[in-house]
Amino acid sequence: LDDLAILGVGSTRFGAYGGARTARDLGREAVCDALRDADITPDMIDAAYVGTSVTGLLTGQESMVGQLALEECGLVGLPITRVESACSSGSAAVREASLAIRAGTARAVLVLGVEVMTSASTAEGVSALAGAGDIDYEGALGMTFPGHFAMIAQRHAYEYGTTREQLAAVAVKNHENGARNPKAHFQRQITAEQVLRAAPVADPLGILDCCPLSDGAAALVLARRDDRGPRDVRLRACEMVSGTYADDRPLTEFETTPRAAAAAYEEAGLGPDEIDLWEVHDCFTIAELVHTEDLGLCGKGEGGEYIASGATAAGGEHPVNVSGGLKAKGHPVGATGVGQLVELTTQVRGEAGERQVDGARAGLAHCMGGFLHGDSGSITVSIVSA
Amino acid sequence: LDDLAILGVGSTRFGAYGGARTARDLGREAVCDALRDADITPDMIDAAYVGTSVTGLLTGQESMVGQLALEECGLVGLPITRVESACSSGSAAVREASLAIRAGTARAVLVLGVEVMTSASTAEGVSALAGAGDIDYEGALGMTFPGHFAMIAQRHAYEYGTTREQLAAVAVKNHENGARNPKAHFQRQITAEQVLRAAPVADPLGILDCCPLSDGAAALVLARRDDRGPRDVRLRACEMVSGTYADDRPLTEFETTPRAAAAAYEEAGLGPDEIDLWEVHDCFTIAELVHTEDLGLCGKGEGGEYIASGATAAGGEHPVNVSGGLKAKGHPVGATGVGQLVELTTQVRGEAGERQVDGARAGLAHCMGGFLHGDSGSITVSIVSA
């Protein structure tokens, strides 16, 4: 995608607003921030894409979230398209925006990711998220996402000797990073002991192995690169694949991740050695561990030791989730994928303050949407660079 | 869109399956039919778009409808993107498919529109559809879609003298057309007297002025035109706009329709005089009447007389909804926009049997998604031709 640039970004703080903020309200804040950051007026935007998933199920406001949020920033009349792809709804929306520009139908496109999850109970939230799996079979058998990922963790421990302490290291690292991010849901450090002693959810995962349900919004302006200003960063790739669901696939990996990443590296003309930071879909501690392996940051089965060594910490060899990730920054489903690109843009611009990765020139975002037959429903991998 | 062709189409019968058929099941039937009709194998499909709206709210199966339906036809591994735009979800999905091809990322794309609505109660269905409006304000005031359109009908009668009998003529015509469509939800004729005596819903609209909640799926294969075979038809335009919500806008028209239609005529290089049939969003009788005016088939305020004259009947000057429309063919929300293009493709191929429009060479589809502040949330207008 040699021709695309991110002109501006905006984000609310992610958090649990408990119904005090609507999708319209959160969306408006992020969109107006992104327009201001891009120094662009609403009339220069040709189209908008909105990634939002379970807000309809949880609040009843299904289809018009985009129209309502954008209207308050003066964005009316243009094509507004909602994209829904479970937890990768936001990154899928970015992908559609890139296609609209490449197709020649738009010069500048606004992308909004937004979700309201905490206006309902946690049980209702978890139940809504089950709609990102197969409710007729797996759902009917009582499978939930914590259950799926607990099975992966059990199998990873069995195959590779991965320990509970190594899983906890993911949570400790991401909370340490979140404590440096003023937009994060959780801005406090936690200890390994706290993770190990936390209330059990699905063995071996405890509550501190799980990302929270969050509310929040993130937005960006994508445009043709010839519009680039000094603070713009390039969107080099935005690739998506869905699962193939082979019966003999190991439970401890997602074949979708290397496939999407390979396509993104090729599209970007950049290799993994040229990536300075990684935003990775850590919905559970075991998820980050598996994705770290599947992205090739370490060998298969080595994720536990690798993470425990500090290699993925903010100052490590391969910083993963310096934003705090889903675990500490929070996971307002539809906003997550856009939020990852907001973080990468901020880092590549050198504007990340306390959590700035020194000399960051390129970053990769990995987002997982849905879970079917032990595989991912959809994986999106995007690459941005200076 | 000089370069795009519809290679194949498929559709289930639309109907009220009362939970006996899932979105996966309906989707599979339509997708496999479309692949067969296009004489194409799954490995030739590069991407898929899925339009579905309230199935998640009504059945809990939110994000993975596409993956589940496509998997059973051998379509795995490719990018699968769900698009949601209320009642125009299907046509919005077709638009994204056209962008993916024009962007150069796909050669052949599968589009599926699917909805399951009758597994829940009618009250739950109507409540879910309210999420296609503004639930915080208009919804909280008790507005539903029948209420909105009843207000439009009242105002249209006040401004232009439109009568209850003229509205009924829309329903009578569309049921007459539906009776000739083996895929229609309702395949029986009704009389004007039946419409006038039907149970009231929102004055002046009775139950026979309203389209049903339906289940169903429709699919098509879109590809670059250089792949065209003898039965392929061209997709000449697929344009979308959202509302502008001006305070002084009359209640009796949607400014979005002429705006989207003008863009589509320009893109297609065809004028209204070259269109042989029209599939129009007749969610209520008054809606078809207003859209007929807004599309320029007659002057503003003349819709009632024009329709009552028979000009929009199957053998009339401007045949509108020869498929039966939403009113009689049915309205499985996400499937509707794709189903309109299935009908136009079938007509332009000359394969519409009993309801064939003589010499049909070009058709226009008009789809409305959502309703905000008395205006449409989104309007899609597509044009196909031989």
Chai-1 contact restraints between the chains, C-beta under 6 A:
chainA,res_idxA,chainB,res_idxB,connection_type,confidence,min_distance_angstrom,max_distance_angstrom,comment,restraint_id
A,G56,B,L57,contact,1.0,0.0,6.0,A-B,restraint_1
A,G56,B,G131,contact,1.0,0.0,6.0,A-B,restraint_2
A,L57,B,G56,contact,1.0,0.0,6.0,A-B,restraint_3
A,L57,B,L57,contact,1.0,0.0,6.0,A-B,restraint_4
A,G60,B,G131,contact,1.0,0.0,6.0,A-B,restraint_5
A,G60,B,I135,contact,1.0,0.0,6.0,A-B,restraint_6
A,Q61,B,G131,contact,1.0,0.0,6.0,A-B,restraint_7
A,Q61,B,I135,contact,1.0,0.0,6.0,A-B,restraint_8
A,E62,B,G131,contact,1.0,0.0,6.0,A-B,restraint_9
A,S63,B,A86,contact,1.0,0.0,6.0,A-B,restraint_10
A,S63,B,G131,contact,1.0,0.0,6.0,A-B,restraint_11
A,S63,B,A132,contact,1.0,0.0,6.0,A-B,restraint_12
A,S63,B,G370,contact,1.0,0.0,6.0,A-B,restraint_13
A,M64,B,G370,contact,1.0,0.0,6.0,A-B,restraint_14
A,M64,B,L372,contact,1.0,0.0,6.0,A-B,restraint_15
A,M64,B,G377,contact,1.0,0.0,6.0,A-B,restraint_16
A,Q67,B,S242,contact,1.0,0.0,6.0,A-B,restraint_17
A,Q67,B,L372,contact,1.0,0.0,6.0,A-B,restraint_18
A,Q67,B,G377,contact,1.0,0.0,6.0,A-B,restraint_19
A,V76,B,T244,contact,1.0,0.0,6.0,A-B,restraint_20
A,G77,B,T244,contact,1.0,0.0,6.0,A-B,restraint_21
A,P79,B,M240,contact,1.0,0.0,6.0,A-B,restraint_22
A,I80,B,S242,contact,1.0,0.0,6.0,A-B,restraint_23
A,T81,B,A92,contact,1.0,0.0,6.0,A-B,restraint_24
A,R82,B,E84,contact,1.0,0.0,6.0,A-B,restraint_25
A,R82,B,S85,contact,1.0,0.0,6.0,A-B,restraint_26
A,E84,B,R82,contact,1.0,0.0,6.0,A-B,restraint_27
A,E84,B,E84,contact,1.0,0.0,6.0,A-B,restraint_28
A,S85,B,R82,contact,1.0,0.0,6.0,A-B,restraint_29
A,A86,B,S63,contact,1.0,0.0,6.0,A-B,restraint_30
A,A92,B,T81,contact,1.0,0.0,6.0,A-B,restraint_31
A,E96,B,E96,contact,1.0,0.0,6.0,A-B,restraint_32
A,L99,B,L99,contact,1.0,0.0,6.0,A-B,restraint_33
A,L99,B,A100,contact,1.0,0.0,6.0,A-B,restraint_34
A,L99,B,A103,contact,1.0,0.0,6.0,A-B,restraint_35
A,A100,B,L99,contact,1.0,0.0,6.0,A-B,restraint_36
A,R102,B,A103,contact,1.0,0.0,6.0,A-B,restraint_37
A,A103,B,L99,contact,1.0,0.0,6.0,A-B,restraint_38
A,A103,B,R102,contact,1.0,0.0,6.0,A-B,restraint_39
A,A103,B,A103,contact,1.0,0.0,6.0,A-B,restraint_40
A,G131,B,G56,contact,1.0,0.0,6.0,A-B,restraint_41
A,G131,B,G60,contact,1.0,0.0,6.0,A-B,restraint_42
A,G131,B,Q61,contact,1.0,0.0,6.0,A-B,restraint_43
A,G131,B,E62,contact,1.0,0.0,6.0,A-B,restraint_44
A,A132,B,S63,contact,1.0,0.0,6.0,A-B,restraint_45
A,I135,B,G60,contact,1.0,0.0,6.0,A-B,restraint_46
A,I135,B,Q61,contact,1.0,0.0,6.0,A-B,restraint_47
A,M240,B,P79,contact,1.0,0.0,6.0,A-B,restraint_48
A,S242,B,Q67,contact,1.0,0.0,6.0,A-B,restraint_49
A,S242,B,I80,contact,1.0,0.0,6.0,A-B,restraint_50
A,T244,B,V76,contact,1.0,0.0,6.0,A-B,restraint_51
A,T244,B,G77,contact,1.0,0.0,6.0,A-B,restraint_52
A,G370,B,S63,contact,1.0,0.0,6.0,A-B,restraint_53
A,G370,B,M64,contact,1.0,0.0,6.0,A-B,restraint_54
A,L372,B,M64,contact,1.0,0.0,6.0,A-B,restraint_55
A,L372,B,Q67,contact,1.0,0.0,6.0,A-B,restraint_56
A,G377,B,M64,contact,1.0,0.0,6.0,A-B,restraint_57
A,G377,B,Q67,contact,1.0,0.0,6.0,A-B,restraint_58
